[in-house]
Amino acid sequence: MSTYPQRVRDNILPLSVGSTLPEAFEEWSFTERTEDHEQPIETCQLCEQEALRYHFEIRNSLTNKILWVGSQCILKFGLSVFESGRRLSESDTKKKLERLMQQMRLESCMRALEKLAIAEKNKILSNALLYYRKNKYLSPKFAFVVLWRLRSNKIDHSPSFFKINLKRDKYQNDLRGMSLGHVHTIWPALSSSQRDMAIRMGHSAPNAA
Ligand SMILES: [Zn+2]
């Protein structure tokens, strides 16, 4: 089995002009294209790490070759990421990649909601879809209906990707008044501070299955 740096070298040098890794890395930059494979089934074409869900495309500016890699490789090897023609610093690159990942999670939620709205002709669900598209979060009550119906319809989705808003008093009251079963349905979508809030309201965490 080849070692990790050797793998990286074998994958990138034949597609680059430079003959050393640092020279080669200089030629590559992120193209802004991303792909969500829905499941962790893909491989990084640079380091060969497996079980990736998200792919980021990089291109060599001299050879025009492309590779689909994991975000970690972009960070680890300091590959160029641009915004409005400006090369981003390491911390801004990290923020940008995280933002793109967030966007892909949102789109994945939207796709699940669209399938659900087609599967069940239901006013609440079509309203939830419009609401989520506009606000990028759900109220606790909407979240319960959406996650419950997604599960019942066996529509592939990641509950933790949905965002719930608890900033308004009304939403907090809704959460306070929810049955424990409903709270547990939306639990994966709650952030850790939102879970703390639910516990302060008297709810308990689901048992770790
Ligand atoms: Zn990689």
Residues whose N, C-alpha, C, O or C-beta is under 5 A from the ligand:
A	BS01	ZN	C44 L46 C47 E48 Q49 G70 C73
